[in-house]
Amino acid sequence: TVGLLADAQDFAAMRHYRTFTFDDHTVYLQQVESLLKTLTAQGVHTTVALFDPEDYAEFCAESGLDADTGASRSRFTAEIAAAGATVTYTGQRLSDLIPVLVSRAVRQATWEYATLLLADLGNCADCGQDIGRAAFDRASHLLMRLLETAGPGTHHLVCSTPTENDQLLAVLHTHRDPTGPARLDSAEGAEFATVLAVAIALASRGGVVLRTSAPDSPDRVHGWRLAHGALAP
């Protein structure tokens, strides 16, 4: 796994370390791309992870590691790779890989934050039910109903809801043939349901938009707002 400093600001932050010997971000990206090509030519399965200097400094402080060593950078890269926000290198240009990697990292951070919000809600004072779990079950049910009633075609769903500290956004792409259920990525589905669950649990001003595309017909767009745990057109 290769840890990548995708933007110039993060690159500049790492230059404070004596053992980080790069001094030009453009040249650095060129050398990373060359490394990826070399590893692939050698038959090495390679993934790329987003390297965040602030997270790295916190990791070293919490782990008691010297941040100014290559070994510590390697250990941090292994940690972030284990979290799953990586992109497999298959020979694509680095300029094409970086936007996908950033999007995946943002999705991962959104899902982790939303999951923590749900976990911190505790149990209902009246019924004793886990509020976060109940909201997630409700959100999963609503999502499946949306996909069932959307019919055949390619579907693009967006769920947005504000929280105290952030605006959460989840995107889901699915396809459904004229026969059979909708096909969707399980990770994307879980992320979408988690964000929708936050909106339900917090009774916030959440909303969902669905765009459906099908051959030989115009796109159809539907929108809902959250109201009392249900989706109102």
C-alpha positions in Angstrom: 0.0 0.0 0.0 1.3 3.5 -1.0 0.3 6.4 1.2 -0.3 9.4 -1.1 -0.2 13.1 -0.3 -2.8 14.2 -2.8 -2.7 18.0 -2.5 0.0 20.6 -2.1 -1.2 21.7 1.4 -0.7 18.2 2.8 2.6 17.9 1.0 3.8 21.2 2.6 2.9 19.9 6.0 5.0 16.8 5.6 8.1 18.9 4.6 8.5 19.9 8.2 9.9 16.4 8.9 13.6 16.1 8.3 13.3 12.5 6.9 10.7 13.5 4.3 13.1 14.4 1.5 10.8 15.6 -1.2 10.7 19.3 -1.9 8.4 19.7 -5.0 4.8 18.3 -5.0 4.6 17.8 -8.8 7.9 15.9 -8.9 6.7 13.9 -5.9 3.5 12.9 -7.7 5.5 11.9 -10.8 7.8 9.7 -8.6 4.9 8.1 -6.9 3.3 7.3 -10.3 6.6 5.8 -11.4 6.8 3.7 -8.2 3.2 2.4 -8.8 4.1 1.4 -12.4 7.2 -0.4 -11.3 5.4 -2.4 -8.6 2.7 -3.4 -11.0 5.3 -4.5 -13.6 6.8 -6.7 -10.9 3.4 -8.3 -10.3 2.8 -6.7 -6.9 -0.8 -6.0 -6.0 -0.8 -2.3 -5.1 -3.4 -0.1 -3.4 -3.2 3.7 -2.8 -4.4 5.3 0.5 -4.9 9.0 1.3 -2.2 10.1 3.7 -3.4 12.9 6.1 -0.6 14.7 8.0 -2.9 15.8 10.8 -4.1 12.2 11.4 -0.5 11.0 11.1 0.7 13.4 13.8 -2.2 12.3 16.1 -1.5 8.7 15.4 2.2 9.0 16.3 1.4 11.0 19.5 -1.2 8.4 20.6 1.1 5.5 19.7 4.3 7.0 21.2 6.1 6.9 17.9 8.7 9.3 16.5 6.8 11.0 13.6 10.1 11.9 11.8 10.9 8.4 10.6 10.0 6.4 7.5 9.0 3.4 9.7 6.3 5.5 11.4 5.0 6.6 8.1 4.9 3.0 6.9 3.0 1.9 10.0 0.5 4.7 9.7 -0.1 3.8 6.0 -0.8 0.2 7.0 -3.3 1.5 9.6 -5.2 3.6 7.1 -5.2 0.9 4.5 -6.8 -1.5 7.1 -9.7 1.0 7.4 -10.6 0.3 3.8 -10.5 3.7 2.1 -8.1 2.6 -0.7 -8.1 2.4 -4.4 -6.4 -0.5 -6.3 -3.8 0.7 -8.8 -4.4 -1.0 -12.2 -2.3 1.3 -14.4 -4.6 4.3 -14.5 -3.1 7.8 -14.5 -2.6 9.3 -11.1 -4.7 12.3 -12.1 -7.6 9.9 -12.6 -7.0 7.9 -9.4 -6.8 10.9 -7.0 -10.4 12.1 -7.4 -11.7 8.5 -6.8 -9.4 8.1 -3.8 -10.5 11.4 -2.3 -14.2 10.5 -2.8 -13.7 7.1 -1.1 -11.9 8.7 1.8 -14.8 11.3 2.2 -17.3 8.4 2.1 -15.4 6.5 4.7 -15.2 9.5 7.0 -18.9 10.3 6.6 -19.9 6.7 7.4 -17.6 6.6 10.5 -19.0 9.9 11.8 -22.6 8.9 11.1 -22.1 5.5 12.8 -20.6 7.2 15.9 -23.6 9.6 16.0 -26.0 6.7 16.0 -24.0 4.7 18.6 -24.0 7.7 21.0 -27.8 8.1 21.0 -28.2 5.2 23.5 -31.6 3.6 24.4 -35.1 5.1 24.3 -36.2 6.2 27.8 -39.7 5.0 27.2 -39.3 1.7 25.5 -35.6 0.8 26.1 -35.0 0.3 22.4 -31.6 1.1 20.9 -32.4 4.4 19.1 -29.5 4.1 16.6 -30.3 0.5 15.6 -34.0 1.2 15.3 -33.3 4.2 13.1 -31.0 2.1 10.9 -33.6 -0.6 10.5 -36.2 2.0 9.6 -33.8 3.6 7.1 -33.0 0.2 5.5 -36.7 -0.5 5.1 -37.3 2.9 3.5 -34.4 2.4 1.1 -35.6 -1.0 0.0 -39.1 0.4 -0.6 -37.6 3.2 -2.7 -35.7 0.7 -4.9 -38.7 -1.6 -5.2 -41.1 1.2 -6.4 -38.5 2.9 -8.6 -38.8 0.1 -11.2 -36.4 -0.9 -13.9 -33.5 1.4 -14.9 -30.4 3.0 -13.6 -31.0 4.9 -10.3 -29.0 7.6 -8.7 -30.0 8.4 -5.1 -28.7 11.3 -2.9 -29.5 11.6 0.9 -28.5 14.8 2.7 -29.0 15.8 6.3 -27.5 18.5 8.6 -26.0 17.6 11.9 -24.6 19.9 14.7 -21.1 19.8 13.2 -21.4 18.9 9.6 -23.6 18.3 6.5 -23.8 14.6 5.8 -24.2 13.4 2.2 -24.5 9.9 0.9 -24.8 8.8 -2.7 -26.0 5.4 -4.0 -26.0 4.1 -7.6 -28.1 1.0 -8.4 -29.4 -0.7 -11.5 -32.5 -2.9 -11.9 -33.4 -5.0 -14.9 -37.0 -5.5 -16.0 -37.0 -8.7 -14.0 -35.2 -9.3 -10.7 -34.2 -7.0 -7.8 -32.1 -3.9 -7.9 -28.3 -4.5 -7.9 -26.3 -2.3 -5.6 -22.9 -2.1 -3.9 -23.4 -3.4 -0.3 -20.9 -0.8 1.1 -22.7 2.1 -0.6 -26.0 0.8 0.5 -24.9 0.6 4.2 -23.4 4.1 4.0 -26.7 5.5 2.5 -28.8 3.8 5.1 -26.6 5.1 7.9 -26.9 8.7 6.8 -30.6 8.3 6.3 -30.8 6.7 9.8 -29.1 9.8 11.3 -31.7 12.0 9.8 -34.5 9.8 11.2 -33.0 9.5 14.7 -32.3 13.2 15.0 -35.5 14.2 13.3 -33.4 16.6 11.2 -34.3 18.3 7.9 -33.2 15.4 5.8 -34.1 14.8 2.2 -33.7 12.2 -0.5 -33.6 12.7 -4.3 -33.9 9.9 -6.8 -33.0 10.2 -10.5 -34.0 7.3 -12.7 -32.6 6.8 -16.3 -33.9 4.2 -18.7 -33.4 3.6 -22.5 -35.7 5.5 -24.9 -37.3 7.6 -22.1 -36.6 10.9 -20.3 -35.0 10.9 -16.9 -37.4 10.9 -14.0 -36.6 12.8 -10.8 -38.4 12.3 -7.4 -37.7 14.1 -4.1 -38.8 13.5 -0.5 -38.3 15.2 2.8 -38.1 13.4 6.1 -41.2 13.8 8.3 -41.7 11.9 11.5 -39.5 9.0 10.4 -41.2 8.7 7.0 -40.4 10.1 3.5 -42.9 12.7 2.4 -43.0 13.6 -1.4 
